[in-house]
Amino acid sequence: MSALKLRVATYNIHKGVSHSPSLRRRATVHEMRQRLHELQADVVFLQEVQGKNSRMAERLQHWPADPQAQYLALDPASGRPFQAVYGLNARYLHGHHGNALLSQFPVLTSENRDFSDHVFERRGVLHCTLQMGSRVVHCFVIHFGLFARSRARQAEALTEWIRAEVPPGAPLLIAGDFNDWQDALSQHLVEALAVHEVLDSARTFPALMPCLRMDRIYVRGFAVESAQVLRGISWARLSDHAPVVADLWLLGDE
């Protein structure tokens, strides 16, 4: 038996638009694509990905013609195109946004489920299976709600989904923006799904001076070599969240 090494990242990209109230709104998705490809990640979990926004396309210069998931997946400079899967969560008159998964591994299946807890917050969870060596790995891209009771119900729904459809011994990656700054959900997920968090001190929000643990990566069937939050002004100018990156070993690959 051998182990396969991979790098995983999760990032709330704030729809690829600058967020500072003191600056003129501008598209950050171009620089974001460059920075993401520089990470040399194998799997990237993305939240607040714009599938379409005709208003931004009219107002901002150099807005990509392609949906953001496809745009971020292809970088001519890197030579490492990702396969992109997009899960639409929120639709409005001028467009829609949701979660996305970028993968260097073959995507076998994908499913996006509506996890909205009330009409004022549209949320979803994207589930993809990836072929990594001889193993099938289940990936869940998360963006939970802003209210504690909503998050608790969403965490329970996620647990029931995984227990029902993911084999107990299957490798598992759960990552995204949990909005769980009070750390109320982690113990439930750890005990119910036999997962562990790659970095206990992953403070990611606000990106300029991170103090809240919003973005997380949970794993099962992986050994963690290292994990970090990517801080600094160069990341803070792109989104209000900082990315989390982990180097992992998939255990038991033949």
C-alpha positions as CSV (number, residue, x, y, z in Angstrom):
1,M,0.0,0.0,0.0
2,S,1.2,3.5,-0.7
3,A,0.0,7.1,-0.2
4,L,-0.8,9.8,-2.7
5,K,0.1,13.4,-1.9
6,L,-2.1,16.3,-2.8
7,R,-2.7,20.0,-1.9
8,V,-6.2,21.2,-1.1
9,A,-7.4,24.8,-0.7
10,T,-10.7,26.4,0.3
11,Y,-11.5,30.1,-0.6
12,N,-14.5,32.4,-0.4
13,I,-13.8,34.6,-3.4
14,H,-16.4,37.3,-2.7
15,K,-17.8,37.0,-6.2
16,G,-14.4,38.2,-7.7
17,V,-15.0,41.8,-6.8
18,S,-13.1,44.1,-4.4
19,H,-14.8,44.6,-1.1
20,S,-13.1,47.6,0.6
21,P,-15.6,50.5,1.1
22,S,-12.7,53.0,0.7
23,L,-11.8,51.8,-2.8
24,R,-13.7,51.9,-6.1
25,R,-15.2,48.5,-6.9
26,R,-13.1,46.6,-9.3
27,A,-12.8,43.0,-10.6
28,T,-10.3,41.0,-8.7
29,V,-11.0,37.7,-10.5
30,H,-8.1,38.1,-12.9
31,E,-5.4,38.4,-10.1
32,M,-7.3,35.8,-8.1
33,R,-6.9,33.3,-11.0
34,Q,-3.2,33.9,-11.1
35,R,-2.8,33.5,-7.4
36,L,-4.8,30.4,-7.2
37,H,-2.8,28.7,-10.0
38,E,0.4,29.8,-8.2
39,L,-0.7,27.7,-5.2
40,Q,-0.2,24.5,-7.3
41,A,-3.3,23.0,-5.5
42,D,-4.9,19.8,-6.8
43,V,-8.4,20.5,-5.5
44,V,-9.9,23.9,-4.7
45,F,-13.2,24.4,-2.9
46,L,-14.7,27.8,-3.8
47,Q,-17.6,29.8,-2.4
48,E,-19.5,32.9,-3.7
49,V,-18.6,32.1,-7.3
50,Q,-20.4,34.2,-9.8
51,G,-22.0,32.1,-12.6
52,K,-23.4,35.2,-14.3
53,N,-23.7,38.8,-13.4
54,S,-24.8,41.1,-16.3
55,R,-24.7,44.2,-14.0
56,M,-21.0,43.7,-13.1
57,A,-20.2,43.0,-16.8
58,E,-21.7,46.4,-17.7
59,R,-20.1,48.3,-14.8
60,L,-16.7,46.9,-14.4
61,Q,-13.8,46.9,-16.9
62,H,-12.3,43.5,-18.0
63,W,-15.2,41.4,-16.6
64,P,-14.6,37.8,-17.9
65,A,-17.0,36.6,-20.5
66,D,-16.9,33.1,-19.1
67,P,-18.5,32.0,-15.9
68,Q,-16.1,32.4,-13.0
69,A,-15.6,28.7,-12.3
70,Q,-14.6,28.1,-15.9
71,Y,-12.5,31.3,-16.0
72,L,-10.6,30.4,-12.8
73,A,-10.0,26.8,-14.0
74,L,-8.1,27.9,-17.1
75,D,-4.8,29.7,-16.8
76,P,-2.6,29.9,-19.9
77,A,0.5,30.7,-17.9
78,S,0.3,27.7,-15.5
79,G,-0.3,24.9,-18.0
80,R,-2.4,23.1,-15.3
81,P,-6.1,23.5,-16.3
82,F,-8.6,22.3,-13.7
83,Q,-11.9,20.5,-14.3
84,A,-14.6,22.8,-13.0
85,V,-17.9,22.0,-11.4
86,Y,-20.4,24.7,-10.5
87,G,-23.3,24.5,-8.1
88,L,-25.9,27.3,-8.5
89,N,-27.3,28.4,-5.1
90,A,-28.8,31.9,-5.5
91,R,-30.5,33.3,-8.6
92,Y,-31.5,36.9,-9.2
93,L,-32.6,39.1,-12.1
94,H,-29.0,40.0,-13.3
95,G,-27.4,36.6,-12.6
96,H,-26.6,33.9,-10.1
97,H,-23.8,32.6,-7.8
98,G,-23.0,29.5,-5.9
99,N,-20.2,27.1,-4.9
100,A,-17.6,25.5,-7.2
101,L,-15.0,22.7,-7.2
102,L,-11.8,22.9,-9.3
103,S,-10.0,19.5,-9.6
104,Q,-6.8,18.2,-11.2
105,F,-8.3,14.7,-10.6
106,P,-11.1,13.2,-12.8
107,V,-14.6,14.2,-11.6
108,L,-16.8,11.1,-11.6
109,T,-20.1,12.5,-10.3
110,S,-21.5,15.8,-9.1
111,E,-24.7,16.9,-7.3
112,N,-25.8,20.2,-5.9
113,R,-28.4,20.3,-3.2
114,D,-30.4,23.2,-1.9
115,F,-29.5,23.8,1.8
116,S,-31.5,27.0,2.2
117,D,-33.0,27.3,5.7
118,H,-35.2,30.3,4.9
119,V,-36.1,32.5,1.9
120,F,-33.7,35.3,2.8
121,E,-30.5,33.2,2.4
122,R,-30.0,30.9,-0.5
123,R,-27.4,28.2,0.4
124,G,-26.3,25.0,-1.2
125,V,-23.8,22.2,-0.8
126,L,-22.0,20.8,-3.8
127,H,-21.0,17.1,-3.7
128,C,-18.4,15.7,-6.2
129,T,-16.6,12.3,-6.3
130,L,-13.1,12.3,-7.6
131,Q,-10.9,9.5,-8.8
132,M,-7.6,9.7,-6.9
133,G,-5.4,6.8,-7.8
134,S,-7.4,3.7,-7.0
135,R,-9.7,5.5,-4.5
136,V,-12.9,7.4,-5.0
137,V,-12.9,10.5,-2.8
138,H,-16.1,12.3,-1.8
139,C,-15.8,16.2,-1.7
140,F,-18.4,18.5,-0.2
141,V,-18.2,22.2,-0.9
142,I,-19.9,24.1,2.0
143,H,-21.3,27.6,2.5
144,F,-23.5,27.6,5.6
145,G,-25.8,30.4,6.7
146,L,-25.3,33.5,8.9
147,F,-27.7,32.4,11.7
148,A,-26.7,29.9,14.3
149,R,-29.9,27.9,14.1
150,S,-29.7,27.7,10.4
151,R,-26.1,26.4,10.5
152,A,-27.1,23.8,13.1
153,R,-29.9,22.5,10.8
154,Q,-27.6,22.6,7.8
155,A,-24.9,20.7,9.6
156,E,-27.4,18.0,10.6
157,A,-28.7,17.7,7.0
158,L,-25.1,17.4,5.8
159,T,-24.4,14.7,8.3
160,E,-27.5,12.7,7.3
161,W,-26.6,13.1,3.6
162,I,-23.1,11.7,4.1
163,R,-24.2,8.9,6.4
164,A,-26.8,7.8,3.8
165,E,-24.7,8.0,0.6
166,V,-21.0,7.9,1.5
167,P,-19.6,4.5,2.5
168,P,-18.2,4.6,6.1
169,G,-14.6,3.9,5.0
170,A,-14.6,6.2,2.0
171,P,-12.1,9.1,2.0
172,L,-13.8,12.4,2.6
173,L,-13.0,16.1,2.1
174,I,-15.4,18.7,3.5
175,A,-14.4,22.3,3.1
176,G,-15.7,25.8,2.7
177,D,-17.2,28.8,4.5
178,F,-19.0,27.4,7.6
179,N,-19.7,30.8,9.1
180,D,-19.1,29.0,12.4
181,W,-17.1,31.7,14.2
182,Q,-18.4,30.4,17.6
183,D,-17.1,26.9,16.9
184,A,-20.5,25.3,17.6
185,L,-20.5,22.8,14.8
186,S,-17.1,21.3,14.7
187,Q,-17.5,18.7,17.5
188,H,-20.7,17.4,16.0
189,L,-19.1,16.9,12.6
190,V,-16.0,15.3,14.1
191,E,-18.1,12.8,16.2
192,A,-20.8,12.1,13.6
193,L,-18.5,11.7,10.5
194,A,-15.2,10.6,12.0
195,V,-13.4,13.6,10.4
196,H,-10.8,15.9,11.8
197,E,-10.0,19.5,11.0
198,V,-6.6,20.2,9.3
199,L,-5.9,23.4,11.2
200,D,-7.5,24.2,14.6
201,S,-6.4,27.9,14.5
202,A,-7.6,28.8,11.0
203,R,-8.7,32.4,11.5
204,T,-9.7,33.6,8.1
205,F,-12.0,36.6,8.4
206,P,-11.7,39.5,7.9
207,A,-8.8,38.9,5.5
208,L,-6.8,42.0,6.4
209,M,-6.7,41.1,10.1
210,P,-8.2,37.6,10.5
211,C,-9.8,37.0,13.9
212,L,-12.8,34.7,13.2
213,R,-12.6,31.0,12.2
214,M,-15.0,30.9,9.3
215,D,-13.3,28.8,6.6
216,R,-12.4,25.2,7.4
217,I,-11.2,21.9,5.9
218,Y,-12.2,18.6,7.4
219,V,-10.8,15.3,6.3
220,R,-11.2,11.5,6.7
221,G,-8.8,9.0,5.3
222,F,-6.0,11.5,4.9
223,A,-2.9,12.4,6.9
224,V,-2.2,16.1,7.3
225,E,1.4,17.1,6.5
226,S,0.9,20.8,6.9
227,A,-1.8,23.5,6.8
228,Q,-1.9,27.3,6.8
229,V,-4.0,30.4,6.3
230,L,-2.6,32.6,3.5
231,R,-2.5,36.0,5.1
232,G,-1.1,39.4,3.9
233,I,-2.2,42.4,2.0
234,S,-1.8,40.7,-1.4
235,W,-4.6,38.2,-0.4
236,A,-6.6,40.8,1.6
237,R,-7.1,43.0,-1.5
238,L,-8.8,40.1,-3.4
239,S,-11.5,39.0,-1.0
240,D,-12.8,39.5,2.6
241,H,-11.8,35.9,3.4
242,A,-8.3,34.4,3.5
243,P,-7.7,31.0,1.9
244,V,-6.8,27.9,3.8
245,V,-4.4,25.5,2.2
246,A,-3.4,21.9,3.3
247,D,-0.9,19.4,2.1
248,L,-2.4,15.9,2.6
249,W,-1.6,12.3,2.0
250,L,-4.4,10.0,0.8
251,L,-3.9,6.9,2.8
252,G,-4.3,3.4,1.5
253,D,-3.9,4.1,-2.3
254,E,-2.5,1.2,-4.2
